[in-house]
Amino acid sequence: MKASIATATGLLALFSAQASATNAPLAIEIEAGKGLAPTGVVQTRTAAGLEVSGWVKKSWPYRGRLFGHVDVEARNRNGDAMSVQQGALFGRTPTPKNPDRARFSLTLAALPEDAVSLSIRHHVGGH
């Protein structure tokens, strides 16, 4: 009877270790542009998938709307892009509280299993 309890406890510990390894955050690579760069990027696992959010910040002081979107690429160990998804910018019009940045958020519903990193860049215009 005691051997069964020990085995069950060992399997539970092994399952917990595997679950935490698969929920480990992916490495984040920021590709900064000439004037705008993603910053403060956070990733959160939800029931819908991996939520990626953060800010796009101006690198020089000027007032005006921020245009474009954010591209998030899931990459494998070789650095090859496996999937690309676009996220819209929110709060693009400057305010006294946030004069130089806009927020972005998107959910990667179908993240490839062999993805090890996310590449994030701001992009103006279409592809």
Secondary structure, 3 states (H helix, E strand, C coil): CHHHHHHHHHHHHHHHHHHHHHCCCCEEEEECCCCEEEEEEEEEEECCEEEEEEEEEECCCCCCCCCCEEEEEEECCCCCEEEEEEEEEECCCCCCCCCCEEEEEEEECCCCCCCCEEEEEEECCCC
